[in-house]
């Protein structure tokens, strides 16, 4: 089996593992007193972001990627938990995202597939 025939790594596991490592490093630095990070917000939006990143890292059989909505929703929830945004004021961002998504799907659908190169 050559290098090109071997299956690639499971990117979903790599992404989730990197997020766990980053969280562990931040919490360790906090415990050691190097940073004063005592969050008043919860970590649950990170789970949604991780699920979205894992889905983005694994393309579907047709080459498309999914998970953008998961990441967007997780980031929106995280920013609300951190009190950077407020739920009642920031919900129109979903309309903006829906509009971008609709435009993106229309553009991608109209792009003709490339013909395979013959040598």
C-alpha angles and dihedrals in degrees: 000000000000126000092259093052096053116099116252123248120277097264093191090063091045093053094047090045092052091051091050090049092050092049091048093050092050093048091046092051088049092051091049091052096244092119129022100225113156105156118207089195128075130251100228095103088062088067091057091047091049092051090051094048090048090053091047091052093056113062118210122245091267091053097253121127129223133193104076093115090051091052093045093049092046093050091047091051092045093051089050092049089051088050093238089119130024122226095227093051102037103051092097087070086077089060090051091049092047090053092050090048092050092050092046093052091049092051095046093046092054094049106100116228116257118251114244115256116249120206 
